[in-house]
């Protein structure tokens, strides 16, 4: 380990700025913002009415919430349904399902899933139904890792998408930030300050609960991001005079420096092939998105004209031309999507507060992001096509932010 010659307090300050490029004044945001019109959505998909019937009220409520959050489905009791989904829970904790077309009545799909958790089985069945009735991938049974703040401390939590069961992973009573699932959902990387007061990257094995050091170099160690295959990790280290992108294997060994600039580079997001990354850089004076070749180190700006302040890129897992990004607009932050093949951008959110930290689900259509409203933070799901937005948890849980999503099935 390299010796650190910076004070603990100053490193905490540097690390927190590195973790988020949003540590700037409201006037600075406004100066880099562009006024844009109201969101205009075209090509919306016709709603599919589906009726949920179950012998268990909790299963019926969860399936109804899932379908109503999608944007394509309407699971309310109003109107004639196109499909009827019957869900039954037996004494062995098996959830069986029958999907019928309503008119004319015919069976479309049937089966059962046994799990030690009825909610997991229910959401996996809902994903099957999505794939049977549309050309979309199911995502309801995915897992979340996120930063929760319930007792004054930022800790790492894991849960299902709709917060049916939430587990607290860390109890460091310190800053625990930026969780990142491995693609197989067996490990989580995160940035923590709990041992030394410096920002280091830790790795937690989900099955055993064992925690190990992943990156503890001089300066700040933040922003870990697994490659799509899970064999490599990009991270942000500041052992030089600025924050730069490094790539190591999935155990943190042999990190190789990819960028070498006087500017700060953060927020790496991998391409599906693993040959490129989207990153945030302030080399032009304000945060902008760049396409980084991991072999040559060449950087090419992604020209997003919605805003002069763009950060936190998230590469779409289905369409390699699409990215989600946080932009500064009208003195606030909002989520936008950008098509690199056409150069077109579209604002996705328009909150009275901030919308930040976009994270794609595996279908490439929905985003999970953080809504900051005053002193509160909550996780929200949005359908980028229809604009359907759903809160993933109630205010009773407390603050939740910085979501990482994985779909391991």
TAKAPE-V290670 format. One record per backbone hydrogen bond with DSSP energy under -0.5 kcal/mol. NH is the residue of the N-H (numbers start at 1). CO is the residue of the C=O. E is the energy in kcal/mol with one decimal. If there is no record, write none. Layout:
nh/co/e
NH/CO/E
NH/CO/E
//
This chain:
nh/co/e
11/7/-2.1
12/8/-2.2
13/9/-1.8
14/10/-2.6
15/11/-3.2
16/12/-2.3
17/13/-1.8
18/14/-2.5
19/15/-2.5
20/16/-1.1
23/20/-0.8
24/22/-2.1
29/25/-1.8
30/26/-2.3
31/27/-2.0
32/28/-1.2
32/29/-0.6
33/30/-1.3
34/328/-0.8
48/72/-2.9
49/47/-0.6
50/74/-2.6
51/83/-2.3
53/85/-2.8
55/87/-1.1
60/56/-2.3
61/57/-2.4
62/58/-2.3
63/59/-2.6
64/60/-2.1
65/61/-2.2
66/62/-2.5
67/63/-2.4
68/64/-2.3
69/65/-1.1
69/66/-0.8
70/66/-0.5
70/67/-1.1
71/67/-0.6
73/67/-0.6
74/48/-2.3
82/49/-2.2
83/49/-1.7
84/100/-2.5
85/51/-3.1
86/84/-0.6
86/98/-2.7
87/53/-3.0
87/85/-0.5
88/96/-2.2
90/94/-2.2
93/90/-1.6
95/113/-2.7
96/88/-2.6
96/94/-0.6
97/111/-3.0
98/86/-1.7
99/109/-3.3
100/84/-2.7
100/98/-0.6
101/106/-3.1
102/82/-2.6
106/101/-1.5
108/99/-3.7
109/99/-1.5
111/97/-2.0
113/95/-2.6
115/93/-1.2
121/117/-1.8
122/118/-2.4
123/119/-2.3
124/120/-2.1
125/121/-2.0
126/122/-2.2
127/123/-1.8
128/124/-1.8
129/125/-2.2
130/126/-2.2
131/127/-2.1
132/128/-1.6
133/129/-1.6
134/130/-1.5
142/139/-1.9
143/406/-3.0
144/159/-3.2
145/404/-2.2
146/157/-2.3
147/401/-2.9
148/146/-0.6
148/155/-2.8
149/399/-2.1
150/153/-0.6
154/174/-0.6
155/148/-2.6
155/153/-0.7
157/146/-2.7
158/167/-2.6
159/144/-2.1
160/165/-0.8
161/140/-0.5
161/142/-0.9
163/160/-1.4
167/158/-3.0
169/156/-2.9
169/167/-0.6
170/156/-1.4
176/154/-0.8
176/174/-0.7
177/191/-3.3
180/189/-2.0
182/187/-2.3
185/182/-2.3
188/204/-2.0
189/180/-2.4
190/202/-2.1
191/177/-2.9
192/200/-2.9
193/175/-1.6
197/193/-1.8
200/192/-2.5
200/198/-0.8
201/215/-2.4
202/190/-3.1
203/212/-2.8
204/188/-2.8
205/210/-2.7
206/186/-2.8
206/204/-0.6
207/186/-0.5
209/205/-2.7
212/203/-2.6
214/201/-2.8
215/201/-1.8
221/199/-2.0
222/236/-2.7
225/234/-2.6
227/232/-2.6
228/271/-0.5
230/227/-1.1
233/248/-2.2
234/225/-2.8
235/246/-2.4
236/222/-3.1
237/235/-0.6
237/244/-2.1
238/220/-1.7
240/242/-0.5
244/237/-2.6
246/235/-2.7
247/256/-2.1
248/233/-2.6
249/253/-1.8
250/231/-1.2
252/249/-1.8
256/247/-2.9
258/245/-3.2
259/245/-1.2
265/243/-2.4
266/280/-2.6
269/278/-1.8
271/276/-2.3
274/271/-0.6
277/292/-2.3
278/269/-2.9
279/290/-2.4
280/266/-2.9
281/288/-2.5
282/264/-1.3
285/282/-2.1
288/281/-2.3
290/279/-2.5
291/300/-3.5
292/277/-3.5
292/290/-0.6
293/291/-0.5
293/298/-2.5
294/275/-1.8
294/292/-0.7
297/293/-2.5
300/291/-2.2
302/289/-2.9
303/301/-0.8
304/302/-1.4
305/303/-0.8
307/304/-0.7
308/32/-1.6
310/287/-2.6
311/326/-2.6
314/324/-2.4
316/322/-2.4
320/318/-0.6
322/319/-1.7
323/338/-2.0
324/314/-2.6
325/336/-2.6
326/311/-2.9
327/325/-0.5
327/334/-3.0
328/309/-2.0
329/327/-0.6
329/332/-2.8
332/329/-2.2
334/327/-2.4
336/325/-2.7
337/346/-2.6
338/323/-2.7
339/344/-3.0
340/321/-3.6
340/338/-0.7
343/339/-2.5
346/337/-2.7
348/335/-3.1
349/335/-1.6
354/372/-2.6
355/333/-2.3
356/370/-2.7
359/368/-1.7
361/366/-2.2
364/361/-1.6
367/382/-2.4
368/359/-3.1
369/380/-2.2
370/356/-2.9
371/378/-2.9
372/354/-2.6
372/370/-0.6
373/371/-0.6
373/376/-2.0
374/372/-0.5
376/373/-1.8
378/371/-1.8
380/369/-2.7
381/390/-3.0
382/367/-2.5
383/388/-2.5
384/365/-2.0
384/382/-0.7
387/383/-2.6
390/381/-2.9
392/379/-2.3
397/394/-1.3
398/395/-0.7
399/149/-1.5
400/377/-1.3
401/147/-2.0
404/145/-2.8
406/143/-2.0
//
